[in-house]
């Protein structure tokens, strides 16, 4: 028995297999740990730049620039990060960057991402405040 919005044996098996992978590979724990690492890294970088807020849960993190950052700053940062091999989305009506790395992201990858953000911020904003 099935229907457009009803479950079927194949989709139920796929859902159960997905849940098993989440448990076996500890993807939720990794998301929490790497998300904390990402927010801490961004917080250290943001002290030197016009950042209003870093917010989020797990690996879904947003960085919002404050009113000192001119219109289009988030887009400029996202565009320059492409040259560094990193894709970010801008979001909201404010100058905001959205981070959504894969659930399997490593500590090393998060460190590399934070370093790339720091480098691009220095490029976009020029001279920085004292650390």
N, C-alpha and C positions, 0 to 999 in steps of 0.2 A: 504494500500500500504506500502511496506517496503522493506528493503534490508539490506545487511551486514553493511553498514555504514550510513544508513538512520535512522532518528528518528522514533519512534513508540509511540503509546499512553501510554504504560506502562513506557517506559524509560523517556518520557517527564513528566509524573506525578511524577515519582521518583525524577527527577531533580528539579521540582518546590517544592516538599516537602522538599528537601535538602536545597534549598534557603530559605524557610520559617524558618527552624530550625536555619540557620545561623543568620537570622534577630531576631527571638524571643529570642534566647539564647545569642545574642550579641557576637558571636564567633570571629568576626573580631576585635572588640574592645578589647576582652580579649587577643587575640593574640598580639596585639600591646602593651597593658599594661604589660602583663607577659613577653613579649620579652624584653621590656625595663628593667624590674626588673631583668631578667636573665643576661642581659649584664652588668648592674650595679653591681650585685653580683659577677659575674665572674671578672669584672674589679678590684674590691677590693681584691679578692683572688689573682689575677694575679700579683699584685704589688710585691709579695714576691717570685715569681717563674719565671723561664725563659719563659715567654710568650711574643710572638712578637705582636700578634694582636687578637682582638676579633671583629668579623664582622657578619653582617647578617641583615635580615629584619624580623620583627615579631618574630615568634618562631623558625625560621630556623637560627640557630646561629652556628658559627664556632669559635674555639679557636685554634690558631696556636702557637706552641712553637717556640722559636728562635733557633739560631744555637748552643747555649750552651747546649741544650737538646740533648742527644745522640739519634742515630737512634733507632727506636723502642719505644720511650717514649710514643707516643700516644697510641700504642697498649698496652703497660704495664698499662697505666692509665685505658683504657677501660676494660681490663681484670680484674683489681682490683675492678673496680666499680661494676662488676657483683656480687662480694662477698657482696656488700652493697645494692644489689637489684636494681641496676640502669644499664640500657643498653644504650650504646653510640656507634656510629659508628666512625671509623677513615676514613679519606677521603683525597684525593689528593696525590701528590707525596711528599708533605711536612708532617711534624709531626703535624697533624691537627685532632681535635676532632669535630664531628658534633652533635649538639643538635637539636632534632626535637620532642619535647614533643607534646602531643595531644592538640588540640585547646581548650579543656575544662580544661586544667591544672589550678590549684588554686595557689594563692599567697603562701599558706603554702607549697604546693608541690615544688614550685620553691625555696623557702628558704631551704627546706630539701635537694634538689638537690645541691644547692650551698655549703651547709655544707658538704655533702658527697664528693664533688669535693675537697674542702679544705682539708679534712681528707686524701683523697687518694693522693693528691699532697704532703702533708707532709710526707706520707709514702714513696712515690716514690723518692722525692727529698731530704729527710732527713732534716737537719737543714735549716731553712728559714732565709731570710734577716729580718732585723728589720721592724716592721710594721710602 
